[in-house]
Amino acid sequence: MMKTVILALSLLLPLPAIAQTDDAQAPTLEDSLNQLRDGAGALLELFMQEMEPAVQDIEPLLDRLSEMVANLPGYYPPEVLPNGDILLRRKPVAEAPEDQEDPAPPSPPEPEAPLEL
């Protein structure tokens, strides 16, 4: 982040010097825009290099989120009960889109004996 700030400031430092030049030596608008474009490109490239590790860390989470969003057509809209509970009902397999397979969730194991507390 500090590199980004230093780069941005270094791009702005020549501006007062440009303002003090003679009209004969003044850069054209096209030259100024080219310098601005080059500086912005360097700044963006530096930003992308610094953000690459964070993007790699979050990529598996985004993949999982996209899988979850892809499964949404297999459910009815949520229902809120009067006591505040929210029900998420799964659509029957016949109504679910054909291109997605949605296996039934495994049933929880039944306890062998009640726990004594």
Sequence and secondary structure as in RCSB ss.txt:
>XXXX:A:sequence
MMKTVILALSLLLPLPAIAQTDDAQAPTLEDSLNQLRDGAGALLELFMQEMEPAVQDIEPLLDRLSEMVANLPGY
YPPEVLPNGDILLRRKPVAEAPEDQEDPAPPSPPEPEAPLEL
>XXXX:A:secstr
 HHHHHHHHHHHTHHHHHHTS TTT   HHHHHHHHHHHHHHHHHHHHHHHHHHHHHHHHHHHHHHHHHHTGGGB
   EE TTS EE  B  TTTS TT            SS    
